Amino acid sequence: MLGTNTRRVLESGRRAAACAVVCVALGCDGAPSGDAAAQPEAPAAVQSVAGSKPGIQLVSPLPTGEWHLPSGDYAATRFSPLDQLDTSNVGGLKVVHTFSTGTLRGHEGGPLIVGGTMYVTTPYPNNLIAIDLTQPGGAIRWIYEPNPDPRAVGIACCDVVNRGASYANGKIIYNLLDAHTVAVDAETGKEVWRTKTGSIDIGETTTMAPLVVKDKVIVGNSGGELGVRGWVLALDVETGKELWRAFAAGPDSEVLIGENFRPFYEKDRGKDLGVSSWPPDQWKLGGGTAWGWISYDPALDLIYYGTGNPGVWNPDLRPGDNKWSCTIFARDPDDGSARWAYQISAHDAWDYDEIMENVLVDMEWGGRMRKLLIHPGRTGFVFVLDRESGELLSAEKFQPVNWAERYEITTGKPVEVPEKRTRGGAVTHNICPSSTGAKEWNPSAFSPRTGLLYIAAHNTCMDYEGIEANYIAGTPYLGASVKMYRGPGGYHGELVAWDPVQAKPVWTIRDEKLPLYSGVLATAGDLVFYGRMDGWFHAVDARDGRELWKFKTGSGVIGNPVTYIGPDGKQYVAVYSGVGGWMGAVAFPGVSADDPYAALGVVGAMADIKKHTVQGGMVYVFGL
Amino acid sequence: MRPSLVLGALALAAAACERSTQTQPPAAAAGAPAAHYAVGPIPGGGERSERTNPFADDRGAATSGRRLFVAYNCAGCHGGHAGGGMGPSLRDDVWLYGGADGDVFASIAEGRANGMPAWGTLLPESQIWLLTTYVKSLRTPHEAQPPR
């Protein structure tokens, strides 16, 4: 039986599938940019979901019976309106397909589902596997093997991961580890274009999932541990031609800060701050990479993303605010020009990248509807901003945090704890959270039916010593010796159901053994799906966290679950199983448990993982 | 900042470190020689390395090598005390390209697959031997600055 809601999204999913086939048949070369072919429905400003709490609207279009974008939708809610699976029947969920990806490194990200085909992007060597879901047990349609440069493996700071793809105009578009972006024909598996976006010779890699916005592919680089200069760029979806590039540091002309730039706070105003907030020329090695998630608001026509840590890690080597590291940017997708910027922490001293997801929701706030951006940060605070203006509305802690007392809303600045600010030549002890943050890259989910943000968090603290650093192109540029360990409270991971209006958790589920390192999925069936690093995959009740179902996969789950309607009209849930990533790579044989300073300091906190899981590389699909 | 200038400064600093060692090899004017034997399994398990580590019995050399291990960013890839990360652990029992001193020297000098740079074009031979000596000291009673 299909609910009304499910039928509606299933139909729109079928329209999208039909549209994709037409696109492929016609070659799509003449298709106007940003038309309905890219998305199941023409973008409307906002959408109410059946059963939503009053005063909550989502940025549409939402994912339908398919899953075309890394987070399902533009707004990074990871919410699906599908409701065949719900709290009453999820207990009967069973494995219906499994596929090996043929790779054993960290499986961050998640698959796409387009027109009866599932598309899986693997960790390096970044193969793209198309699986025909209409065949019993699934069947391989084709495998695209891009063969990226193997030297990229040695410069990827935090495992050779890939965080997923976008589907648009008949193409699957994703990044290769060696700083290239490719577009692959979704029907034939043939490469349509391949664009070099950066250079592995200076330590640039690309691991994030690009987002297609209208006729542009938005890509950001990785390499903040190797002294690269961060950027976000746009490629033409049809040709791969670079259209604009916005650096995270340097003169305004290269950061694409112009006359439309209106930062809300005084601290973020001034000319060429991307140069003047650094020692001479240090901005050229200044990091601020954009290796996380891009969000898009079709009504405001703005993209949002956060930038990573400043280079080098030792803060004494780069006096100044180090703009625009650890910053949330709003930009015009057409020309990349910055609309506003909000630097979360100036002169970062802890490696608190702020590349985490920016969840876009319209909610009642202080008695009126506001366009919100919710950013659960590595710093341990959930930031709520007005996404039109960049004004900070709220910042509250969701995990143990001691580097700052609180945020001052009037200035947008943290009230820091001076003794927790790290420096060169001395060990600063017991800083919470650690460099891996109170949460990592793994994205949250938001349900309009509960009004809650589901954050997969972890609780890790650290000792941090600034040391010498020498820039040698293509090698790590750290200047820090870091040792991490479990934080206070007797737990390591925590699923936090966070009320952004009350700025407090409503319920939490703790993992005593390991951090949570998977993405989260929320559905209209009031289900929340998440994985654990020991391999368990869970479904819980979105309203109270009650456990409804679980399944033990073959390796740690650090992927992002997705849901879709299969060719048979039934709802399925899919997730990757394959431990890795910065924290999870400690499970690998090539990392020794007796050096707590190894893997940039995470081994101290993660040595136990070797007792709980080993490498794997699988896609699991579950259904009733 | 130019990498070559940095390396020059580092070479000078490292030369100062070497005074602590007993054996002072002549400073190499050029980098280490290129590979002269094949990488990988040798049919018949024959002798592989003919190079001799001039610091093999020199405890101070491991400490100098550790300094270089940090200064040349080896620690960033292989871990603060070589326990692994971006690059493999050097502490464990696994030697992908051989564990004799000459093999380790060759891996550093010639570079290896998947991103290990060929340092032989940048560093004098004596420094590569110091790094080799540090790597070989790991998990031994005389490991230089073991992790705490």
Interface residues (C-beta under 8 A of the other chain):
Chain A: P150 R151 A152 V153 G154 I155 A156 C157 E225 D281 L285 I467 E468 N470 Y471 I472 A473 G474 T475 P476 Y477 L478 S481 V482 K483 A585 F588 P589 G590 V591 S592 A593 D594 D595 P596 Y597 A598 A599 L600 G601 V603
Chain B: M1 P3 V6 L7 L10 V70 A71 Y72 N73 A75 G76 C77 H78 G79 G80 H81 A82 G83 G84 G85 M86 G87 P88 S89 R91 D92 V94 A113 N114 G115 M116 P117 R139 P147
